[in-house]
Amino acid sequence: MVGAGAVLGIALVALGLVLTPGPNMVYLVSRSVAQGRRAGMVSLLGVAAGFGVYLAAAVAGLAAVFVLVPALYAVVKLAGAGYLLWLAWRTLRPGGHSPFTPAPLPPDRARRLFTMGLVTNLLNPKIAILYVSLLPQFVDPARGHVAAQSLLLGLTQIAVALSVNALIVLSAGALAGFFARRPAWLRVQQWVTGTALAALAVRIATDRSRAAIATP
């Protein structure tokens, strides 16, 4: 039903996005460093639930709404870009915060960890753009049921994202220790993260493409 090229393509897109610093990575690393791997994994379950919400919306044809109302799509893009710029400023400003710097975060219960992971992902502009604009471009109506193709491609993206994020959670403590012993490297990491966030924000804000949709 779905071509191997489409599956590989969405997998590569998902890999590129999950490796680009963003709200999910910042939250998962910060929580894992502050409260441990278990808290990070519970938070990741919330992130997974957020992916599920986006996938359900994509299968139901959410992109059609943005095609019919281009202004709404523009608002979503600009809001997401603004949020990424805010995260970039928090990272790059003097005394800015790196997710790998241990912070005195109060320990949260599992329910709050899950909820925060869910909300962080639902408000993640990278994921919104992925499901609204990018994923439909890999759907080929000639191959059959559009919703089924969207489901399979979305599950591919989720598998890649969760696998990489799980590795990030498990290694967050070791990375924090590495940077704590090497302040200069920590500053480099902050600049790389902040610059990547700012570049992604500019790219989203200046993208003139409209929401894509695959129609049956």
Buried (B, 14 or more C-beta within 10 A) or exposed (E): EBEEEBBEBBBEBBBEBBEBBBBBBBBBBBBBBBBBBEBBBBBBBBBBBBBBBBBEBBBEBBBBBBBEEEEEBBEBBBBBBBBBBEBBEBBBEEEBBBBBBBEEEEEBEEEBBBBBBBBBBBBBBBBBBBBBBBBBBBBBEEEEEBBBBBBBBBBBBBEBBBEBBBEBBEBBBEBBEBBBEEEEEBEEBBEEBBBBBBEBBBEBBEEEEEBBBBEE
